[in-house]
Amino acid sequence: MKAKNVIVASTMAATITIGGTLLGGKSAPASAAASLPAAVQAAAGAAASAATAAAAATPERKKDDFLEALGKSSDEEIDVALYQGKTLADIAEESGRSPQAVIDLQVAELTRQLKERLAGGMLPPDVCEAQIRELPEIVARSVYGR
């Protein structure tokens, strides 16, 4: 896999993973947000700006599915745990959930997005299929923090 493809897929996975808070209009607890390094805050702001158009198209149910897969009730809980250095797998396991459910959810969403890009003519079929085949491995590495 080309490095560019890895970066694109990883960015998409990360955006879906932590984008719920940014796209949902909710913010992390003041104490957690204030203690984030400036670089993290800047990256979060950039991600929010880049994804503003997608916010309107993101159904609330997808965010609920993500929270459910992690066994959490709010984005803030996930934000704090991630900032504390926990992986999505750690968060799921602490809640008695399977990290595989998180992987499956993210792979399904990224696959849907790739197919939309294919249908819109923004992605050639061979590239789309190659990226779809690579998604499970890339997302699993992201969920487990590898």
RAZIDA-V503328 format. One line per field, one symbol per residue. ss: DSSP state (@ for helix, = for strand, . for the rest). phi: phi as a letter, one per 40 degrees, with the letter a starting at -180 (. if undefined). burial: 1 if it has 24 or more other ideal C-beta (glycine too) atoms within 12 Angstrom, else 0. A space follows every 50 residues. Layout:
ss=???
phi=???
burial=???
This chain:
ss=..@@@@@@@@@@@@@@@@@@@@@@.....@@@@@...@@@@@@@@@@@@@ .@@@@@@..@@@@@@@@@@@....@@@@@@@@@....@@@@@@@....@@ @@@@@@@@@@@@@@@@@@@.....@@@@@@@@@@@@@@@@@@@...
phi=.cdccccccccccccccbcdccccgcbcddcccccccdcccccccccccc bdccdcccccccccccccccgbbaccccdcccccgccccdcccccgbcdc cccdccccccccccccccccgcacdccdccccccddccccccccgb
burial=00000001111111111111111100010001000100000001001100 10011001000110011011110111111111100111101100101010 1110111011101100000000000001001101100111111000
